[in-house]
Amino acid sequence: MNLFDQPIADPGRPLAERMRPATLDEYVGQEHILGPGKPLRSQIENDRLTSIILWGPPGVGKTTLATLIANQTKAHFIPFSAVLSGMKEIKAVMSDAERNRRLGYRTVLFVDEIHRFNKAQQDAFLPYVERGDVILIGATTENPSFEVISALLSRSKVYALRSLTVEETVTLLRRALPVLGLQAHDELLEQIAYYAGGDARTAYNVLELAGSASTDGVLQAQSVEDAVQRRMQLYDKGGEEHFNLVSALHKSVRSSDPDAALYWLSRMLEGGEDRMYLARRLVRMAVEDIGLADPRAVEQAIACMQTVHFLGVPEGDQALAQVAIYLAVAPKSDAAYQALNKARELVHVAPPEPVPMQLRNAPTRAMKEWGYGQGYQHAHQVADALPQMECLPEALAGTQFYQPTQRGMESRIAERLIEIRRRRAGEPSASGGSSKPDPAPAIPVASEARKGQTS
C-alpha cells in the first residue's frame, strides 16, 4: 500500500486527504494548465506523460495532481518522498524501473519535495530519465531554477501552479461541508479562504478545527475566529519569496510609490524578516536610487538603522516605515551609481594609466628632481579654490563619468559642476545660460544587466 491507496472514506484521515478529487473534472484551480485542451490535461487524459516538475506554494494541488495521474495512468506508479528516502532507496527504485522497461512496462516516479534531494541524489535520476526507464514527476515549493539541477530541468517540463483564489478555496470548502456534517454561511467560508491565503490544506484544517466546536451542526463565527488566530504569511526568509518581496519593496521605492512600499515592507515584517536586513536594504536604496538628488536620504537611512538596533521589535518597525516613505517620495537619481559603474568599466577595459606627476608626492629630494609633484596647484592657494590642474591621466583628460540629473538637490549640483568645469578650463564665470553639464566624451558604459536587480 502506498500513500495513494488509502480509502477515501476513512474518517480518521485529515480532511485534506479525504477531499482529494478522483477525476480532473473535480479538480479546482490551475485552469492555465489543466483547463480543457491544455497540454498537461491532454497528457494526463491520454496517458502520454513526459517528465514534469510541478512548482507551486503549499496546498495548491501538486500531490493531488500526482494522485490523479496515479489513478489515470496504466504505467507502474511509484510515489517517492525526498524527505524519507536516500540514495539506497533511489537505486532500488531505479533498478526496478529498468527491469520493468525491459519487460515492456512504463514506470511513473513521483518525487515529492524533490528540492530536498542534493545534487548527487538528483544526478542519480539522470541516466534513467534519459533512457526512458522512468517518467519523472517532481513536486517542489522552491524555484526549480535554483533547487533542481539543470540536467533534469532540460529533460522536464516545468509547470508553475498558482495559489488558489478565494472563490476557488470557497468551492472546496463547500464540498467539504457534507463530509463534516456542517452547514455554514458563505461569509464564514470566505473568511477561512482569506486567512488560508490560497492554501487549500490550511483552509481544510481551519474548517475541520472550527467545525469540531459546533454542537448543532452549524459553523459559528466565534469558532472560526478561535481557529484562525493569525493569518500565516507565505514567506520563506531563505527562499525565493524572500527575494521576490525585497525586490518588490526596492522597486516600489524606486518608482516613488510609498503605498506599495509600505505594503511590501509590511509583508516582510509580518513574515518575521530580520529588521537589520531591512534597514541595510533601505540604506542601499538611498545610495543607489536617490543619491545626490537628496543627500539627506543616506543620513535618514543610517539613522533608521541605528534606531532599529536601539529600539528593537516592534518599536523599530515604525522607523523602517518612516524611512521607506521618505525614500519613496524623495527625488530620484542614480547618476552617482552610474558614474561609478562607468569609471569601473573603464578601469576594466583600459590599460592602467600612470598617476600624473603633478599628483605624486615628493617626500625625497631625488623624487623632486625626477619631477614628482611638479606643476601641482594647491586648491586653497588659488581663487575660489578652483585650480586649472588636470587630475586625470593625460590619455583620459576631459572624461566625464558623473552626469547629474535635474532632480532635487542634484539640479544645484549640476549648476555648480558646470561652473567648476568652466573655471578649470580657463573660461570666465557664467552668470546665466543653460544649467545642463557639457556633453561627456564617449566612454565604455557598464553593462546594464544588473541595473534594477535586487538580491
HELIX and SHEET records of a PDB file:
HELIX    1   1 LEU A   15  ARG A   18  1                                   4    
HELIX    2   2 LEU A   24  GLU A   26  5                                   3    
HELIX    3   3 GLU A   31  LEU A   34  1                                   4    
HELIX    4   4 PRO A   39  GLU A   45  1                                   7    
HELIX    5   5 LYS A   62  GLN A   72  1                                  11    
HELIX    6   6 MET A   87  ARG A  102  1                                  16    
HELIX    7   7 ILE A  114  ARG A  116  5                                   3    
HELIX    8   8 LYS A  119  ASP A  123  1                                   5    
HELIX    9   9 LEU A  126  ARG A  131  1                                   6    
HELIX   10  10 PRO A  144  GLU A  147  1                                   4    
HELIX   11  11 SER A  150  SER A  154  1                                   5    
HELIX   12  12 VAL A  166  LEU A  180  1                                  15    
HELIX   13  13 ASP A  186  ALA A  196  1                                  11    
HELIX   14  14 ALA A  200  SER A  212  1                                  13    
HELIX   15  15 ALA A  221  ALA A  227  1                                   7    
HELIX   16  16 GLU A  240  ARG A  254  1                                  15    
HELIX   17  17 PRO A  258  GLU A  270  1                                  13    
HELIX   18  18 ARG A  275  MET A  285  1                                  11    
HELIX   19  19 ALA A  286  ILE A  290  3                                   5    
HELIX   20  20 GLY A  291  ALA A  293  5                                   3    
HELIX   21  21 ARG A  296  LEU A  311  1                                  16    
HELIX   22  22 GLU A  315  VAL A  329  1                                  15    
HELIX   23  23 ALA A  335  VAL A  349  1                                  15    
HELIX   24  24 MET A  357  LEU A  359  5                                   3    
HELIX   25  25 ARG A  365  GLU A  369  1                                   5    
HELIX   26  26 ALA A  379  GLN A  381  5                                   3    
HELIX   27  27 ALA A  383  ALA A  385  5                                   3    
HELIX   28  28 GLU A  394  LEU A  396  5                                   3    
HELIX   29  29 GLU A  410  ARG A  424  1                                  15    
SHEET    1   A 5 HIS A  76  SER A  81  0                                        
SHEET    2   A 5 THR A 107  ASP A 112  1                                        
SHEET    3   A 5 ILE A 135  THR A 140  1                                        
SHEET    4   A 5 ILE A  52  TRP A  55  1                                        
SHEET    5   A 5 LYS A 157  ALA A 160  1                                        
END                                                                             
